[in-house]
Amino acid sequence: MSELLFFDTLRQGLWISVLISAPLLGVALVVGLAIGLFQALTSVQEMTLTFVPKMAAILGVFWVSMSFMSLTLGRYFHDTLLPIIEGF
């Protein structure tokens, strides 16, 4: 395996990981920001108020985007990694 092929495969793998994690991290950011703003406006400082809604939102988005994640990862494995394993 050449150095160029190794780094290109690594770059594609990192990009796939960014694509797969973006919906979950985006929802966690938005929900955390909304709850933080709510807590700042109402002076309610409850620890479970931040954890439970954020986990519920992440779980919901994970459930909705699970097919996208598995298709993207499967396509990367099939198109990029299998030819390398088979030796082109």
DSSP file (Angstrom, degrees, kcal/mol; ACC not computed):
  #  RESIDUE AA STRUCTURE BP1 BP2  ACC     N-H-->O    O-->H-N    N-H-->O    O-->H-N    TCO  KAPPA ALPHA  PHI   PSI    X-CA   Y-CA   Z-CA
    1    1 A M              0   0    0      0, 0.0     2,-0.0     0, 0.0    83,-0.0   0.000 360.0 360.0 360.0 125.8    0.0    0.0    0.0
    2    2 A S     >  -     0   0    0      1,-0.1     4,-2.1     4,-0.0     5,-0.1  -0.316 360.0-116.0 -76.6 162.6    1.5    3.3   -1.1
    3    3 A E  H  > S+     0   0    0      1,-0.2     4,-2.4     2,-0.2     5,-0.2   0.877 115.1  53.9 -65.6 -38.4    1.7    6.3    1.2
    4    4 A L  H  > S+     0   0    0      1,-0.2     4,-2.1     2,-0.2    -1,-0.2   0.911 109.4  47.3 -63.5 -43.8   -0.7    8.3   -1.0
    5    5 A L  H  > S+     0   0    0      2,-0.2     4,-2.3     1,-0.2    -1,-0.2   0.889 111.3  52.5 -65.0 -39.6   -3.3    5.6   -0.9
    6    6 A F  H  X S+     0   0    0     -4,-2.1     4,-2.3     1,-0.2    -2,-0.2   0.945 112.5  43.1 -61.5 -49.3   -3.0    5.3    2.9
    7    7 A F  H  X S+     0   0    0     -4,-2.4     4,-2.4     1,-0.2    -1,-0.2   0.849 113.3  52.1 -69.5 -33.5   -3.5    9.0    3.5
    8    8 A D  H  X S+     0   0    0     -4,-2.1     4,-2.3    -5,-0.2    -1,-0.2   0.907 111.4  46.9 -67.0 -41.2   -6.3    9.2    1.0
    9    9 A T  H  X S+     0   0    0     -4,-2.3     4,-2.3     2,-0.2    -2,-0.2   0.897 112.9  49.7 -65.7 -40.7   -8.2    6.3    2.6
   10   10 A L  H  X S+     0   0    0     -4,-2.3     4,-2.3     2,-0.2    -2,-0.2   0.904 110.4  50.3 -63.3 -42.3   -7.6    7.9    6.0
   11   11 A R  H  X S+     0   0    0     -4,-2.4     4,-2.2     2,-0.2    -2,-0.2   0.914 111.5  47.8 -63.0 -43.3   -8.9   11.3    4.8
   12   12 A Q  H  X S+     0   0    0     -4,-2.3     4,-2.3     1,-0.2    -1,-0.2   0.892 111.0  51.6 -65.3 -39.2  -12.0    9.6    3.4
   13   13 A G  H  X S+     0   0    0     -4,-2.3     4,-2.0     2,-0.2    -2,-0.2   0.897 110.2  48.3 -64.2 -40.8  -12.6    7.7    6.6
   14   14 A L  H  X S+     0   0    0     -4,-2.3     4,-1.8     2,-0.2    -1,-0.2   0.890 111.1  50.8 -66.3 -38.3  -12.3   10.9    8.7
   15   15 A W  H  X S+     0   0    0     -4,-2.2     4,-2.4     2,-0.2    -2,-0.2   0.899 109.0  51.1 -66.7 -39.0  -14.7   12.7    6.4
   16   16 A I  H  X S+     0   0    0     -4,-2.3     4,-2.5     1,-0.2    -1,-0.2   0.895 108.3  52.3 -63.0 -40.2  -17.2    9.8    6.7
   17   17 A S  H  X S+     0   0    0     -4,-2.0     4,-2.0     2,-0.2    -1,-0.2   0.869 109.3  49.6 -65.8 -34.6  -16.9   10.0   10.5
   18   18 A V  H  X S+     0   0    0     -4,-1.8     4,-1.5     2,-0.2    -2,-0.2   0.923 111.9  48.4 -66.8 -43.9  -17.7   13.7   10.3
   19   19 A L  H  < S+     0   0    0     -4,-2.4    -2,-0.2     1,-0.2    -1,-0.2   0.892 113.6  46.7 -62.8 -40.1  -20.7   13.1    8.1
   20   20 A I  H  < S+     0   0    0     -4,-2.5     4,-0.4     1,-0.2    -1,-0.2   0.883 117.5  41.2 -71.4 -38.1  -22.0   10.4   10.4
   21   21 A S  H  X S+     0   0    0     -4,-2.0     4,-2.5    -5,-0.2     5,-0.3   0.640  93.1  85.3 -87.1 -13.0  -21.6   12.3   13.6
   22   22 A A  H  X S+     0   0    0     -4,-1.5     4,-2.6     1,-0.2     5,-0.2   0.893  88.1  48.7 -59.9 -45.4  -22.8   15.7   12.4
   23   23 A P  H  > S+     0   0    0      0, 0.0     4,-2.1     0, 0.0    -1,-0.2   0.927 114.9  45.3 -62.4 -41.6  -26.6   15.2   12.9
   24   24 A L  H  > S+     0   0    0     -4,-0.4     4,-2.2     2,-0.2    -2,-0.2   0.926 116.4  44.3 -66.9 -44.6  -26.1   13.9   16.5
   25   25 A L  H  X S+     0   0    0     -4,-2.5     4,-2.2     2,-0.2    -1,-0.2   0.867 112.2  53.4 -69.6 -35.4  -23.6   16.7   17.4
   26   26 A G  H  X S+     0   0    0     -4,-2.6     4,-2.4    -5,-0.3    -1,-0.2   0.918 110.8  45.5 -64.5 -43.2  -25.7   19.4   15.8
   27   27 A V  H  X S+     0   0    0     -4,-2.1     4,-2.8    -5,-0.2     5,-0.3   0.902 111.8  52.2 -67.1 -40.3  -28.8   18.4   17.7
   28   28 A A  H  X S+     0   0    0     -4,-2.2     4,-2.1     1,-0.2    -1,-0.2   0.895 111.4  48.2 -61.8 -39.0  -26.8   18.1   21.0
   29   29 A L  H  X S+     0   0    0     -4,-2.2     4,-2.3     2,-0.2    -2,-0.2   0.936 114.3  44.2 -65.7 -47.2  -25.5   21.6   20.4
   30   30 A V  H  X S+     0   0    0     -4,-2.4     4,-2.4     2,-0.2    -2,-0.2   0.928 116.8  44.8 -66.5 -45.4  -28.9   23.1   19.6
   31   31 A V  H  X S+     0   0    0     -4,-2.8     4,-2.6     2,-0.2     5,-0.2   0.911 114.2  49.8 -66.3 -41.7  -30.7   21.4   22.5
   32   32 A G  H  X S+     0   0    0     -4,-2.1     4,-2.3    -5,-0.3    -1,-0.2   0.892 112.0  48.3 -63.0 -39.9  -27.9   22.2   24.9
   33   33 A L  H  X S+     0   0    0     -4,-2.3     4,-2.2     2,-0.2    -2,-0.2   0.903 112.5  48.3 -66.7 -41.7  -27.9   25.9   23.8
   34   34 A A  H  X S+     0   0    0     -4,-2.4     4,-2.3     2,-0.2    -2,-0.2   0.914 114.3  45.5 -65.6 -42.7  -31.7   26.1   24.1
   35   35 A I  H  X S+     0   0    0     -4,-2.6     4,-2.6     2,-0.2    -2,-0.2   0.891 112.1  51.8 -69.4 -38.2  -31.8   24.5   27.6
   36   36 A G  H  X S+     0   0    0     -4,-2.3     4,-2.1    -5,-0.2    -2,-0.2   0.896 110.9  48.1 -63.0 -39.9  -28.9   26.7   28.7
   37   37 A L  H  X S+     0   0    0     -4,-2.2     4,-2.1     2,-0.2    -2,-0.2   0.912 111.5  50.3 -66.0 -41.9  -30.7   29.8   27.6
   38   38 A F  H  X S+     0   0    0     -4,-2.3     4,-2.0     1,-0.2     6,-0.3   0.909 111.4  48.6 -61.1 -42.8  -33.9   28.6   29.4
   39   39 A Q  H  X>S+     0   0    0     -4,-2.6     4,-1.4     1,-0.2     5,-0.6   0.873 111.2  49.8 -67.1 -36.4  -31.9   28.0   32.6
   40   40 A A  H  <5S+     0   0    0     -4,-2.1    -1,-0.2     1,-0.2    -2,-0.2   0.871 113.4  46.0 -69.5 -35.5  -30.3   31.4   32.4
   41   41 A L  H  <5S+     0   0    0     -4,-2.1    -2,-0.2     1,-0.2    -1,-0.2   0.833 123.3  32.5 -76.5 -31.8  -33.6   33.2   31.8
   42   42 A T  H  <5S-     0   0    0     -4,-2.0    -2,-0.2    -5,-0.2    -1,-0.2   0.489  97.7-128.3-104.8  -4.2  -35.5   31.3   34.6
   43   43 A S  T  <5 +     0   0    0     -4,-1.4     2,-0.6     1,-0.2    -3,-0.2   0.772  57.0 147.4  59.7  28.2  -32.7   30.8   37.1
   44   44 A V      < -     0   0    0     -5,-0.6     2,-0.4    -6,-0.3    -1,-0.2  -0.861  25.8-175.6 -92.5 118.7  -33.5   27.1   37.3
   45   45 A Q        +     0   0    0     -2,-0.6     2,-0.5    -3,-0.1    -1,-0.1  -0.545  22.0 149.1-116.2  65.2  -30.2   25.2   37.9
   46   46 A E     >  -     0   0    0     -2,-0.4     4,-0.6     1,-0.1     3,-0.4  -0.861  38.3-151.4-101.4 128.9  -31.3   21.6   37.7
   47   47 A M  H >> S+     0   0    0     -2,-0.5     4,-1.3     1,-0.2     3,-0.9   0.868  95.5  53.1 -69.3 -37.0  -28.7   19.1   36.4
   48   48 A T  H 3> S+     0   0    0      1,-0.2     4,-2.0     2,-0.2    -1,-0.2   0.720  95.0  71.7 -72.8 -18.3  -31.2   16.6   35.0
   49   49 A L  H 34 S+     0   0    0     -3,-0.4    -1,-0.2     1,-0.2    -2,-0.2   0.818 105.2  38.5 -65.6 -29.4  -32.8   19.4   33.1
   50   50 A T  H <X S+     0   0    0     -3,-0.9     4,-0.9    -4,-0.6    -1,-0.2   0.828 119.0  46.4 -87.2 -33.7  -29.8   19.5   30.7
   51   51 A F  H  X S+     0   0    0     -4,-1.3     4,-2.4     2,-0.1     5,-0.2   0.950 108.5  48.2 -78.1 -49.9  -29.1   15.8   30.6
   52   52 A V  H  X S+     0   0    0     -4,-2.0     4,-2.4     1,-0.2     5,-0.2   0.926 113.7  43.2 -65.8 -49.7  -32.5   14.1   30.0
   53   53 A P  H  > S+     0   0    0      0, 0.0     4,-2.5     0, 0.0    -1,-0.2   0.889 114.7  51.9 -64.2 -35.2  -33.8   16.3   27.1
   54   54 A K  H  X S+     0   0    0     -4,-0.9     4,-2.4     2,-0.2    -2,-0.2   0.924 111.7  45.7 -66.2 -42.2  -30.4   16.3   25.4
   55   55 A M  H  X S+     0   0    0     -4,-2.4     4,-2.5     2,-0.2    -1,-0.2   0.887 112.7  51.0 -66.7 -38.3  -30.3   12.5   25.5
   56   56 A A  H  X S+     0   0    0     -4,-2.4     4,-2.3    -5,-0.2    -2,-0.2   0.909 111.9  46.9 -65.2 -41.5  -33.9   12.2   24.3
   57   57 A A  H  X S+     0   0    0     -4,-2.5     4,-2.5     2,-0.2     5,-0.2   0.912 113.1  48.6 -66.7 -41.9  -33.2   14.4   21.4
   58   58 A I  H  X S+     0   0    0     -4,-2.4     4,-2.5     1,-0.2    -2,-0.2   0.910 111.7  49.7 -64.2 -41.9  -29.9   12.6   20.5
   59   59 A L  H  X S+     0   0    0     -4,-2.5     4,-2.2     2,-0.2    -1,-0.2   0.908 111.4  49.2 -63.6 -41.6  -31.7    9.2   20.7
   60   60 A G  H  X S+     0   0    0     -4,-2.3     4,-2.1     2,-0.2    -2,-0.2   0.916 113.3  45.4 -63.8 -44.0  -34.5   10.5   18.5
   61   61 A V  H  X S+     0   0    0     -4,-2.5     4,-2.8     2,-0.2    -2,-0.2   0.878 111.7  53.1 -68.2 -36.6  -32.1   11.9   15.8
   62   62 A F  H  X S+     0   0    0     -4,-2.5     4,-0.6    -5,-0.2    -2,-0.2   0.909 109.5  48.9 -62.6 -41.0  -30.1    8.7   16.0
   63   63 A W  H  < S+     0   0    0     -4,-2.2     3,-0.4     1,-0.2     4,-0.3   0.901 115.1  44.1 -65.4 -40.9  -33.2    6.7   15.4
   64   64 A V  H  < S+     0   0    0     -4,-2.1     3,-0.4     1,-0.2     4,-0.3   0.899 120.5  39.1 -71.1 -40.7  -34.2    8.8   12.4
   65   65 A S  H  X S+     0   0    0     -4,-2.8     4,-2.3     1,-0.2    -1,-0.2   0.290  83.8 102.2 -96.8  11.6  -30.8    9.0   10.8
   66   66 A M  H  X S+     0   0    0     -4,-0.6     4,-2.5    -3,-0.4     5,-0.2   0.883  81.5  51.2 -62.7 -38.2  -29.7    5.4   11.5
   67   67 A S  H  > S+     0   0    0     -3,-0.4     4,-2.4    -4,-0.3    -1,-0.2   0.906 110.1  49.7 -67.0 -39.6  -30.4    4.4    7.9
   68   68 A F  H  > S+     0   0    0     -4,-0.3     4,-2.4     2,-0.2     5,-0.2   0.921 112.5  48.3 -61.8 -43.8  -28.3    7.3    6.5
   69   69 A M  H  X S+     0   0    0     -4,-2.3     4,-2.4     1,-0.2     5,-0.2   0.928 113.9  44.4 -64.6 -45.7  -25.4    6.4    8.9
   70   70 A S  H  X S+     0   0    0     -4,-2.5     4,-2.5     1,-0.2    -1,-0.2   0.888 114.3  49.4 -69.8 -37.6  -25.4    2.7    8.0
   71   71 A L  H  X S+     0   0    0     -4,-2.4     4,-2.5    -5,-0.2    -1,-0.2   0.911 112.6  47.9 -65.4 -41.5  -25.7    3.4    4.2
   72   72 A T  H  X S+     0   0    0     -4,-2.4     4,-2.1    -5,-0.2    -2,-0.2   0.925 115.2  43.9 -65.3 -45.4  -22.9    5.9    4.3
   73   73 A L  H  X S+     0   0    0     -4,-2.4     4,-2.3    -5,-0.2    -2,-0.2   0.894 114.7  49.7 -67.8 -39.6  -20.6    3.6    6.3
   74   74 A G  H  X S+     0   0    0     -4,-2.5     4,-2.7    -5,-0.2    -2,-0.2   0.892 110.4  50.2 -65.1 -40.0  -21.5    0.6    4.2
   75   75 A R  H  X S+     0   0    0     -4,-2.5     4,-2.9     2,-0.2     5,-0.3   0.898 111.0  49.4 -65.3 -40.5  -20.9    2.5    0.9
   76   76 A Y  H  X>S+     0   0    0     -4,-2.1     4,-2.3     2,-0.2     5,-1.3   0.927 113.6  46.1 -63.6 -43.7  -17.5    3.6    2.2
   77   77 A F  I  <>S+     0   0    0     -4,-2.3     5,-2.6     3,-0.2    -2,-0.2   0.925 117.6  42.9 -63.9 -44.3  -16.6    0.1    3.2
   78   78 A H  I  <5S+     0   0    0     -4,-2.7    -2,-0.2     3,-0.2    -1,-0.2   0.910 122.6  36.0 -70.6 -42.9  -17.8   -1.4   -0.1
   79   79 A D  I  <5S+     0   0    0     -4,-2.9    -2,-0.2    -5,-0.2    -3,-0.2   0.796 133.0  18.7 -83.8 -28.9  -16.3    1.3   -2.4
   80   80 A T  I  X5S+     0   0    0     -4,-2.3     4,-0.9    -5,-0.3    -3,-0.2   0.848 125.8  36.6-110.8 -50.9  -13.1    2.1   -0.6
   81   81 A L  I  ><S+     0   0    0     -5,-1.3     4,-2.6     2,-0.2     5,-0.2   0.889 109.5  57.0 -81.2 -38.9  -12.0   -0.6    1.8
   82   82 A L  H  ><S+     0   0    0     -5,-2.6     4,-2.9     1,-0.2     5,-0.2   0.921 106.1  50.5 -61.1 -44.3  -13.0   -3.8    0.1
   83   83 A P  H  >>S+     0   0    0      0, 0.0     5,-3.8     0, 0.0     4,-0.9   0.877 112.1  48.8 -61.1 -33.3  -10.9   -3.0   -3.1
   84   84 A I  H  <5S+     0   0    0     -4,-0.9     3,-0.3     3,-0.2    -2,-0.2   0.917 113.0  46.8 -69.7 -41.9   -7.9   -2.3   -0.9
   85   85 A I  H  <5S+     0   0    0     -4,-2.6    -1,-0.2     1,-0.2    -3,-0.2   0.905 113.3  48.6 -65.7 -40.3   -8.4   -5.6    1.1
   86   86 A E  H  <5S-     0   0    0     -4,-2.9    -1,-0.2    -5,-0.2    -2,-0.2   0.663 119.1-110.5 -74.0 -15.3   -8.9   -7.6   -2.1
   87   87 A G  T  <5       0   0    0     -4,-0.9    -3,-0.2    -3,-0.3    -2,-0.1   0.808 360.0 360.0  89.4  32.6   -5.8   -6.0   -3.7
   88   88 A F      <       0   0    0     -5,-3.8    -1,-0.2    -6,-0.2    -4,-0.1   0.440 360.0 360.0  70.4 360.0   -7.6   -3.9   -6.3
